[in-house]
């Protein structure tokens, strides 16, 4: 069914120029990436098979087609006059080969309608939460990304309220007020509306520095049949000057006690030289249950254009007290490889 819906949407996007009115703008967009990586492990009790693998994204210890940048979709903007625009977006995942399931069958991203005007922007449907700042990581969507390697909150375990994932039944409002930008989200729990989840983010544009703070409260929120009970808080800064860029984030994950709370710290430095970006990422997770993690990645990105990018790098991540090997309990992964990303 998902394949049929997306196929109809894509066909419709190509057909629109013949039927669209002058006040409508329909854009077909997409992105595809694949990579080849040599993965190896230590402390795994010989359960992990070291070697080369081809996949879309994943992480250093996860040869997966998940958590990647691949997508295809349709964006509609309809001019309503008086500075107001109606919006519609349909965006689905696309994978190059997850256990033989390549194609339009790995899930959905943004699917919403909305209005944009002087009052700001309001959208309703499926979307990322206000908490999401996945794109602050220059290596996001690659095997070297921080959110799958123990340095930032990811998407899956967070029920869609981490970095780089999506939540159903949402309404988001965003607007800018001079140097400050506001983003608020409400996500209904259809089983019990008293368990509705909330997200919010404030950005402060201070010239070379973008300061931001974000929070999500999803206590008792039920999504996908799972009951989530947590609150996440984030503070970050994104500094740019000439060829230099530094991003730093600290996140606090409150899991309602039970020795499951944890904090993450992430810092990234980029130096741009012509079409090349040299990136160093560092990060860690400090967990109350002592299952701490450390992470480092070094990479170079070559931008053939603003729509075509190649990358290569090496990364290392370790987990303390992973309970894989009884005598040490420590586990680490190393990955070396590269890939290519094409957008349209």
C-alpha positions as a Markdown table, in Angstrom:
| # | Residue | x | y | z |
|---|---|---|---|---|
| 1 | Unk | 0.0 | 0.0 | 0.0 |
| 2 | Unk | 2.8 | 2.4 | 0.9 |
| 3 | Unk | 4.5 | 1.8 | -2.4 |
| 4 | Unk | 1.2 | 2.5 | -4.3 |
| 5 | Unk | 0.6 | 5.7 | -2.4 |
| 6 | Unk | 4.1 | 7.0 | -3.0 |
| 7 | Unk | 4.0 | 6.0 | -6.6 |
| 8 | Unk | 0.8 | 7.9 | -7.1 |
| 9 | Unk | 2.3 | 10.9 | -5.4 |
| 10 | Unk | 5.4 | 10.8 | -7.5 |
| 11 | Unk | 3.4 | 10.4 | -10.7 |
| 12 | Unk | 1.2 | 13.2 | -9.7 |
| 13 | Unk | 4.2 | 15.5 | -9.1 |
| 14 | Unk | 5.4 | 14.9 | -12.6 |
| 15 | Unk | 1.9 | 15.5 | -14.0 |
| 16 | Unk | 1.2 | 18.7 | -12.0 |
| 17 | Unk | 2.9 | 21.2 | -14.5 |
| 18 | Unk | 0.1 | 20.3 | -17.0 |
| 19 | Unk | -2.7 | 21.1 | -14.6 |
| 20 | Unk | -1.4 | 23.4 | -11.9 |
| 21 | Unk | -2.7 | 26.9 | -11.6 |
| 22 | Unk | -0.3 | 29.9 | -11.5 |
| 23 | Unk | -0.7 | 30.2 | -7.7 |
| 24 | Unk | 0.5 | 26.6 | -7.0 |
| 25 | Unk | 4.1 | 25.3 | -6.7 |
| 26 | Unk | 4.7 | 21.6 | -6.6 |
| 27 | Unk | 8.3 | 20.3 | -6.0 |
| 28 | Unk | 9.5 | 16.7 | -6.3 |
| 29 | Unk | 12.6 | 16.2 | -4.1 |
| 30 | Unk | 14.8 | 13.4 | -2.9 |
| 31 | Unk | 18.1 | 12.2 | -1.6 |
| 32 | Unk | 20.0 | 8.9 | -1.9 |
| 33 | Unk | 23.2 | 7.8 | -0.1 |
| 34 | Unk | 25.1 | 4.6 | 0.1 |
| 35 | Unk | 28.4 | 3.7 | 1.8 |
| 36 | Unk | 31.0 | 0.9 | 2.1 |
| 37 | Unk | 32.5 | 0.5 | 5.6 |
| 38 | Unk | 34.9 | -2.0 | 7.2 |
| 39 | Unk | 33.5 | -2.7 | 10.7 |
| 40 | Unk | 35.4 | -4.4 | 13.5 |
| 41 | Unk | 34.7 | -5.1 | 17.2 |
| 42 | Unk | 36.5 | -5.7 | 20.5 |
| 43 | Unk | 35.1 | -7.3 | 23.6 |
| 44 | Unk | 32.2 | -8.9 | 21.7 |
| 45 | Unk | 33.0 | -12.5 | 22.5 |
| 46 | Unk | 33.5 | -13.2 | 18.7 |
| 47 | Unk | 29.8 | -12.5 | 18.1 |
| 48 | Unk | 30.4 | -9.7 | 15.6 |
| 49 | Unk | 31.7 | -10.6 | 12.2 |
| 50 | Unk | 34.4 | -8.0 | 11.2 |
| 51 | Unk | 34.6 | -7.1 | 7.5 |
| 52 | Unk | 33.3 | -4.8 | 4.7 |
| 53 | Unk | 29.7 | -4.0 | 4.5 |
| 54 | Unk | 27.6 | -1.8 | 2.2 |
| 55 | Unk | 24.6 | 0.0 | 3.7 |
| 56 | Unk | 22.9 | 3.4 | 3.8 |
| 57 | Unk | 23.9 | 4.8 | 7.3 |
| 58 | Unk | 23.6 | 3.0 | 10.6 |
| 59 | Unk | 26.5 | 3.4 | 13.0 |
| 60 | Unk | 30.0 | 2.1 | 13.8 |
| 61 | Unk | 28.6 | -1.0 | 15.5 |
| 62 | Unk | 25.4 | -1.2 | 13.4 |
| 63 | Unk | 25.7 | -2.1 | 9.7 |
| 64 | Unk | 22.2 | -0.8 | 9.0 |
| 65 | Unk | 20.2 | 1.0 | 6.4 |
| 66 | Unk | 18.4 | 2.9 | 9.2 |
| 67 | Unk | 19.1 | 6.4 | 10.6 |
| 68 | Unk | 20.0 | 7.5 | 7.1 |
| 69 | Unk | 19.3 | 10.5 | 4.8 |
| 70 | Unk | 17.5 | 8.7 | 2.0 |
| 71 | Unk | 14.1 | 10.0 | 1.1 |
| 72 | Unk | 11.8 | 11.0 | -1.7 |
| 73 | Unk | 8.8 | 13.2 | -1.5 |
| 74 | Unk | 6.5 | 15.9 | -2.8 |
| 75 | Unk | 6.1 | 19.5 | -1.4 |
| 76 | Unk | 3.1 | 21.6 | -2.3 |
| 77 | Unk | 2.9 | 25.4 | -1.8 |
| 78 | Unk | -0.4 | 27.1 | -2.7 |
| 79 | Unk | -0.6 | 30.9 | -2.6 |
| 80 | Unk | -3.8 | 32.0 | -0.9 |
| 81 | Unk | -3.1 | 35.7 | -1.2 |
| 82 | Unk | -2.6 | 38.3 | 1.5 |
| 83 | Unk | 0.8 | 36.8 | 2.3 |
| 84 | Unk | -0.7 | 33.4 | 3.2 |
| 85 | Unk | 0.4 | 30.0 | 1.8 |
| 86 | Unk | -1.1 | 26.6 | 2.2 |
| 87 | Unk | 1.3 | 23.7 | 2.6 |
| 88 | Unk | 1.3 | 20.0 | 2.0 |
| 89 | Unk | 4.2 | 17.6 | 2.3 |
| 90 | Unk | 4.5 | 13.8 | 1.7 |
| 91 | Unk | 7.9 | 12.3 | 2.3 |
| 92 | Unk | 8.9 | 8.6 | 2.6 |
| 93 | Unk | 12.0 | 6.7 | 3.4 |
| 94 | Unk | 13.9 | 4.9 | 0.7 |
| 95 | Unk | 16.6 | 2.3 | 1.2 |
| 96 | Unk | 19.1 | 0.7 | -1.1 |
| 97 | Unk | 18.9 | -2.7 | 0.4 |
| 98 | Unk | 17.8 | -3.7 | 4.0 |
| 99 | Unk | 17.8 | -7.5 | 4.0 |
| 100 | Unk | 16.4 | -7.5 | 0.5 |
| 101 | Unk | 13.8 | -4.8 | 1.2 |
| 102 | Unk | 15.2 | -2.1 | -1.0 |
| 103 | Unk | 12.8 | 0.7 | -2.1 |
| 104 | Unk | 9.8 | 2.5 | -0.8 |
| 105 | Unk | 9.1 | 0.3 | 2.1 |
| 106 | Unk | 11.0 | 1.4 | 5.2 |
| 107 | Unk | 8.6 | 4.0 | 6.8 |
| 108 | Unk | 7.4 | 7.6 | 6.5 |
| 109 | Unk | 8.9 | 10.9 | 7.4 |
| 110 | Unk | 7.0 | 14.2 | 7.2 |
| 111 | Unk | 3.3 | 13.9 | 6.2 |
| 112 | Unk | 1.5 | 17.1 | 7.0 |
| 113 | Unk | -0.7 | 20.0 | 5.9 |
| 114 | Unk | -0.3 | 23.6 | 7.1 |
| 115 | Unk | -0.5 | 27.3 | 6.7 |
| 116 | Unk | 2.3 | 29.9 | 6.5 |
| 117 | Unk | 2.0 | 33.6 | 6.8 |
| 118 | Unk | 2.9 | 36.7 | 8.8 |
| 119 | Unk | 1.6 | 34.9 | 11.9 |
| 120 | Unk | 4.2 | 32.2 | 11.5 |
| 121 | Unk | 3.8 | 28.6 | 10.4 |
| 122 | Unk | 1.3 | 25.9 | 11.6 |
| 123 | Unk | 1.5 | 22.3 | 10.4 |
| 124 | Unk | -0.5 | 19.2 | 11.4 |
| 125 | Unk | 0.1 | 15.6 | 10.8 |
| 126 | Unk | 3.3 | 13.5 | 11.1 |
| 127 | Unk | 6.5 | 15.4 | 11.7 |
| 128 | Unk | 9.7 | 15.7 | 13.7 |
| 129 | Unk | 9.3 | 17.3 | 17.1 |
| 130 | Unk | 10.6 | 20.7 | 18.1 |
| 131 | Unk | 13.4 | 18.9 | 20.0 |
| 132 | Unk | 15.1 | 17.6 | 16.8 |
| 133 | Unk | 18.4 | 19.2 | 15.9 |
| 134 | Unk | 19.9 | 16.2 | 14.0 |
| 135 | Unk | 21.3 | 18.4 | 11.2 |
| 136 | Unk | 23.7 | 20.2 | 13.7 |
| 137 | Unk | 26.0 | 17.2 | 13.3 |
| 138 | Unk | 28.0 | 17.6 | 10.1 |
| 139 | Unk | 28.2 | 13.8 | 9.8 |
| 140 | Unk | 24.5 | 13.2 | 10.4 |
| 141 | Unk | 23.1 | 10.4 | 8.3 |
| 142 | Unk | 26.5 | 8.6 | 7.8 |
| 143 | Unk | 28.0 | 5.7 | 9.7 |
| 144 | Unk | 30.0 | 8.3 | 11.7 |
| 145 | Unk | 27.0 | 10.2 | 13.1 |
| 146 | Unk | 26.9 | 11.0 | 16.8 |
| 147 | Unk | 23.3 | 10.0 | 17.4 |
| 148 | Unk | 23.8 | 6.3 | 16.6 |
| 149 | Unk | 27.2 | 6.1 | 18.3 |
| 150 | Unk | 26.6 | 7.2 | 21.9 |
| 151 | Unk | 26.9 | 11.0 | 21.8 |
| 152 | Unk | 23.4 | 12.3 | 21.1 |
| 153 | Unk | 19.8 | 11.1 | 21.7 |
| 154 | Unk | 18.7 | 9.1 | 18.7 |
| 155 | Unk | 15.3 | 8.5 | 17.3 |
| 156 | Unk | 14.2 | 4.9 | 17.9 |
| 157 | Unk | 14.4 | 4.5 | 21.7 |
| 158 | Unk | 13.1 | 8.0 | 22.2 |
| 159 | Unk | 9.7 | 7.2 | 20.6 |
| 160 | Unk | 10.3 | 9.8 | 17.9 |
| 161 | Unk | 11.2 | 12.6 | 20.3 |
| 162 | Unk | 15.0 | 12.4 | 19.9 |
| 163 | Unk | 17.1 | 13.7 | 17.1 |
| 164 | Unk | 16.2 | 12.7 | 13.5 |
| 165 | Unk | 12.9 | 10.9 | 13.9 |
| 166 | Unk | 9.2 | 11.5 | 13.5 |
| 167 | Unk | 6.0 | 11.4 | 15.5 |
| 168 | Unk | 2.4 | 10.9 | 14.5 |
| 169 | Unk | -0.6 | 13.1 | 15.4 |
| 170 | Unk | 1.3 | 16.4 | 15.8 |
| 171 | Unk | 0.7 | 20.1 | 15.6 |
| 172 | Unk | 3.6 | 22.5 | 15.4 |
| 173 | Unk | 3.8 | 26.3 | 15.5 |
| 174 | Unk | 7.0 | 28.2 | 14.6 |
| 175 | Unk | 7.8 | 31.9 | 14.1 |
| 176 | Unk | 10.7 | 34.3 | 14.4 |
| 177 | Unk | 10.7 | 37.5 | 16.5 |
| 178 | Unk | 13.8 | 39.4 | 15.7 |
| 179 | Unk | 16.8 | 37.6 | 17.1 |
| 180 | Unk | 14.6 | 34.9 | 18.7 |
| 181 | Unk | 12.9 | 32.0 | 17.0 |
| 182 | Unk | 10.2 | 29.9 | 18.7 |
| 183 | Unk | 9.1 | 26.3 | 17.9 |
| 184 | Unk | 6.3 | 24.6 | 19.8 |
| 185 | Unk | 4.8 | 21.1 | 19.3 |
| 186 | Unk | 1.8 | 19.2 | 20.7 |
| 187 | Unk | 1.4 | 15.4 | 20.0 |
| 188 | Unk | -1.9 | 13.8 | 20.8 |
| 189 | Unk | -2.2 | 10.5 | 22.5 |
| 190 | Unk | -5.3 | 8.9 | 20.9 |
| 191 | Unk | -5.6 | 6.5 | 23.8 |
| 192 | Unk | -5.8 | 9.2 | 26.4 |
| 193 | Unk | -5.5 | 12.9 | 25.5 |
| 194 | Unk | -4.4 | 13.7 | 29.1 |
| 195 | Unk | -1.1 | 12.0 | 28.1 |
| 196 | Unk | -0.4 | 14.4 | 25.2 |
| 197 | Unk | 3.3 | 15.1 | 24.6 |
| 198 | Unk | 4.8 | 18.5 | 24.3 |
| 199 | Unk | 8.0 | 19.8 | 22.7 |
| 200 | Unk | 9.5 | 23.3 | 22.4 |
| 201 | Unk | 12.7 | 25.0 | 21.3 |
| 202 | Unk | 14.0 | 28.6 | 21.5 |
| 203 | Unk | 16.8 | 29.8 | 19.2 |
| 204 | Unk | 18.8 | 33.0 | 19.7 |
| 205 | Unk | 20.6 | 34.5 | 16.7 |
| 206 | Unk | 23.6 | 36.3 | 18.1 |
| 207 | Unk | 25.4 | 36.9 | 14.8 |
| 208 | Unk | 28.2 | 34.2 | 14.6 |
| 209 | Unk | 26.5 | 32.1 | 17.3 |
| 210 | Unk | 23.1 | 30.3 | 17.3 |
| 211 | Unk | 22.2 | 29.5 | 20.9 |
| 212 | Unk | 19.3 | 27.1 | 21.5 |
| 213 | Unk | 17.5 | 25.3 | 24.2 |
| 214 | Unk | 14.9 | 22.5 | 23.7 |
| 215 | Unk | 12.7 | 20.3 | 25.8 |
| 216 | Unk | 10.2 | 17.5 | 25.4 |
| 217 | Unk | 7.8 | 16.0 | 27.9 |
| 218 | Unk | 6.4 | 12.6 | 26.9 |
| 219 | Unk | 5.3 | 11.2 | 30.3 |
| 220 | Unk | 2.8 | 8.4 | 29.7 |
| 221 | Unk | 2.6 | 9.2 | 26.0 |
| 222 | Unk | 1.7 | 6.2 | 24.0 |
| 223 | Unk | 3.0 | 6.0 | 20.4 |
| 224 | Unk | 3.0 | 2.9 | 18.3 |
| 225 | Unk | 1.5 | 0.8 | 21.1 |
| 226 | Unk | 4.4 | 1.6 | 23.4 |
| 227 | Unk | 4.0 | 3.7 | 26.7 |
| 228 | Unk | 6.8 | 6.2 | 27.0 |
| 229 | Unk | 7.7 | 7.9 | 30.3 |
| 230 | Unk | 10.4 | 10.5 | 29.9 |
| 231 | Unk | 11.6 | 14.1 | 29.6 |
| 232 | Unk | 14.5 | 15.3 | 27.5 |
| 233 | Unk | 16.3 | 18.7 | 27.8 |
| 234 | Unk | 18.9 | 20.1 | 25.5 |
| 235 | Unk | 21.2 | 23.2 | 25.4 |
| 236 | Unk | 23.4 | 23.9 | 22.4 |
| 237 | Unk | 25.5 | 26.4 | 20.5 |
| 238 | Unk | 26.5 | 26.6 | 16.9 |
| 239 | Unk | 29.4 | 29.0 | 16.2 |
| 240 | Unk | 30.6 | 30.0 | 12.7 |
| 241 | Unk | 33.4 | 32.3 | 11.6 |
| 242 | Unk | 35.1 | 32.2 | 8.2 |
| 243 | Unk | 36.1 | 28.6 | 7.5 |
| 244 | Unk | 35.5 | 27.5 | 11.1 |
| 245 | Unk | 32.4 | 26.0 | 12.7 |
| 246 | Unk | 32.0 | 24.5 | 16.2 |
| 247 | Unk | 28.8 | 22.9 | 17.5 |
| 248 | Unk | 28.3 | 21.8 | 21.1 |
| 249 | Unk | 25.3 | 20.2 | 22.8 |
| 250 | Unk | 24.5 | 18.8 | 26.2 |
| 251 | Unk | 21.4 | 16.7 | 26.7 |
| 252 | Unk | 19.7 | 15.4 | 29.9 |
| 253 | Unk | 17.4 | 12.4 | 29.7 |
| 254 | Unk | 15.1 | 11.9 | 32.6 |
| 255 | Unk | 13.6 | 8.5 | 32.6 |
| 256 | Unk | 11.6 | 8.7 | 35.8 |
| 257 | Unk | 14.3 | 7.1 | 38.0 |
| 258 | Unk | 14.9 | 3.4 | 38.1 |
| 259 | Unk | 18.6 | 4.1 | 37.5 |
| 260 | Unk | 17.9 | 4.8 | 33.8 |
| 261 | Unk | 18.6 | 8.5 | 33.6 |
| 262 | Unk | 21.6 | 9.6 | 31.5 |
| 263 | Unk | 23.3 | 12.7 | 30.0 |
| 264 | Unk | 25.0 | 13.1 | 26.6 |
| 265 | Unk | 27.7 | 15.6 | 25.6 |
| 266 | Unk | 28.7 | 16.3 | 21.9 |
| 267 | Unk | 31.1 | 18.7 | 20.3 |
| 268 | Unk | 32.0 | 19.0 | 16.6 |
| 269 | Unk | 34.6 | 21.1 | 14.8 |
| 270 | Unk | 34.7 | 21.8 | 11.1 |
| 271 | Unk | 37.3 | 23.5 | 8.9 |
| 272 | Unk | 36.3 | 24.2 | 5.3 |
| 273 | Unk | 38.9 | 24.5 | 2.6 |
| 274 | Unk | 37.5 | 25.1 | -0.9 |
| 275 | Unk | 35.1 | 22.3 | -1.6 |
| 276 | Unk | 36.4 | 20.2 | 1.3 |
| 277 | Unk | 35.2 | 20.1 | 4.9 |
| 278 | Unk | 37.4 | 18.5 | 7.6 |
| 279 | Unk | 35.3 | 17.3 | 10.5 |
| 280 | Unk | 36.2 | 16.1 | 14.0 |
| 281 | Unk | 33.4 | 14.9 | 16.3 |
| 282 | Unk | 33.7 | 13.9 | 20.0 |
| 283 | Unk | 31.1 | 12.8 | 22.4 |
| 284 | Unk | 30.0 | 10.6 | 25.4 |
| 285 | Unk | 27.1 | 9.3 | 27.3 |
| 286 | Unk | 27.2 | 9.3 | 31.1 |
| 287 | Unk | 24.5 | 6.9 | 32.4 |
| 288 | Unk | 23.3 | 6.3 | 35.9 |
| 289 | Unk | 23.5 | 2.5 | 35.4 |
| 290 | Unk | 27.2 | 2.9 | 34.5 |
| 291 | Unk | 26.7 | 1.8 | 30.9 |
| 292 | Unk | 28.7 | 4.8 | 29.7 |
| 293 | Unk | 29.8 | 5.4 | 26.1 |
| 294 | Unk | 32.6 | 7.3 | 24.4 |
| 295 | Unk | 32.8 | 8.4 | 20.7 |
| 296 | Unk | 35.2 | 10.0 | 18.3 |
| 297 | Unk | 35.0 | 10.4 | 14.5 |
| 298 | Unk | 37.3 | 12.0 | 12.0 |
| 299 | Unk | 36.2 | 12.6 | 8.4 |
| 300 | Unk | 36.5 | 14.6 | 5.2 |
| 301 | Unk | 33.6 | 15.7 | 3.0 |
| 302 | Unk | 34.0 | 16.7 | -0.6 |
| 303 | Unk | 31.2 | 18.8 | -2.0 |
| 304 | Unk | 31.1 | 18.4 | -5.8 |
| 305 | Unk | 28.2 | 20.8 | -5.7 |
| 306 | Unk | 25.5 | 21.8 | -3.2 |
| 307 | Unk | 23.6 | 18.6 | -4.2 |
| 308 | Unk | 26.4 | 16.0 | -4.5 |
| 309 | Unk | 28.8 | 15.1 | -1.6 |
| 310 | Unk | 31.3 | 12.3 | -1.0 |
| 311 | Unk | 32.8 | 11.5 | 2.4 |
| 312 | Unk | 35.3 | 9.2 | 4.0 |
| 313 | Unk | 36.4 | 8.8 | 7.6 |
| 314 | Unk | 37.2 | 6.6 | 10.6 |
| 315 | Unk | 35.3 | 6.4 | 13.9 |
| 316 | Unk | 35.5 | 4.6 | 17.3 |
| 317 | Unk | 32.8 | 4.0 | 19.9 |
| 318 | Unk | 33.0 | 2.1 | 23.2 |
| 319 | Unk | 30.5 | 1.0 | 25.8 |
| 320 | Unk | 31.4 | 0.3 | 29.4 |
| 321 | Unk | 29.8 | -2.6 | 31.4 |
| 322 | Unk | 28.0 | -3.8 | 28.3 |
| 323 | Unk | 27.7 | -7.3 | 29.8 |
| 324 | Unk | 28.8 | -8.9 | 26.5 |
| 325 | Unk | 31.9 | -10.5 | 28.0 |
| 326 | Unk | 31.7 | -11.5 | 31.7 |
| 327 | Unk | 35.3 | -10.7 | 32.6 |
| 328 | Unk | 35.3 | -7.1 | 31.3 |
| 329 | Unk | 31.8 | -6.1 | 30.1 |
| 330 | Unk | 33.4 | -3.6 | 27.8 |
| 331 | Unk | 32.6 | -3.4 | 24.1 |
| 332 | Unk | 34.0 | -1.2 | 21.3 |
| 333 | Unk | 33.5 | -0.8 | 17.6 |
| 334 | Unk | 35.7 | 0.8 | 14.9 |
| 335 | Unk | 34.6 | 1.7 | 11.4 |
| 336 | Unk | 36.6 | 2.9 | 8.4 |
| 337 | Unk | 34.9 | 3.7 | 5.1 |
| 338 | Unk | 33.2 | 6.2 | 2.9 |
| 339 | Unk | 30.2 | 6.9 | 0.7 |
| 340 | Unk | 28.4 | 9.3 | -1.6 |
| 341 | Unk | 25.1 | 11.3 | -1.3 |
| 342 | Unk | 23.1 | 12.8 | -4.1 |
| 343 | Unk | 20.2 | 15.2 | -3.7 |
| 344 | Unk | 17.6 | 16.6 | -6.1 |
